[in-house]
């Protein structure tokens, strides 16, 4: 827990360099608790195209607890859940069960394979809710960059019985809250981007339907969970209009959305110095995943 608190405190020094739009009038208290970890837990079903693993963190206090599914960044092509370990530990230290996952990479696995991985991870959490002492009605998700894209997409398509909700989705994949940073929310704006082409299998002219389907912003409706978006104002890789447009679309559909602008940060810097955003996101999760909100 000490390591997590140090991470939260040191990276939170930049709070004054952020603007929190639609913030609550008073901060939500965060509890402090110890936690235990189970590493390298296989969550993918038998026969899945490749075995996938997660690190699972559980608070030492009595449950049932809210839970958070965590997905790393890396342009859908690289990196690992290790990038999110400090964030996962921080969330566990304030009372969440945390499932920090790996997922399949493009171009070997094209979209929607990555979304399917998150969907089976949600089923895994539900199947083990008693062993992990999880309140199944209080499961949120957190991701950054490509991980932010995936948790956002999961949040807006889960349980709607649409094409992306089949065959691995369903009601058990619904999220109660989403924290998403540096999020590519509209892939149609990246029509000539190499990483997006690897994910979707071509340019927007070649596979326009894939760009449409893979864009969280086009799936927003009034039944979606509340969102907390954080983004660097100097992000050139994923420009901030990806966050502002998504935020505006959520609000236009009556979905609660908070936008945390990290001033003067690029894409990588907004992750490496994300402590204040993670703290604000953790408070958002505590508030939205409280029993009184279910």
Secondary structure, DSSP 8 states (H G I E B T S, - for coil): -HHHHHHHHHHGGGGGGEEEET--SS--------EEEEEEEE-S-TT-SS--EEEEEEESS-S-EEEEEEE--STTTS--GGGGHHHHHHHHHTT-EEEEE----TTTS-TTHHHHHHHHHHHHHHHTHHHHTEEEEEEEEEEETHHHHHHHHHHHHTTS-SGGGTTT-SGGG--SEEEEES----GGGGTT-HHHHHHHTS-TTT-HHHHHHT-GGGG--TT--EEEEEEETT-SSS-THHHHHHHHHHHHTT--EEEEEETT--HHHHHHT-HHHHHHHHHHHHHHTSGGG-
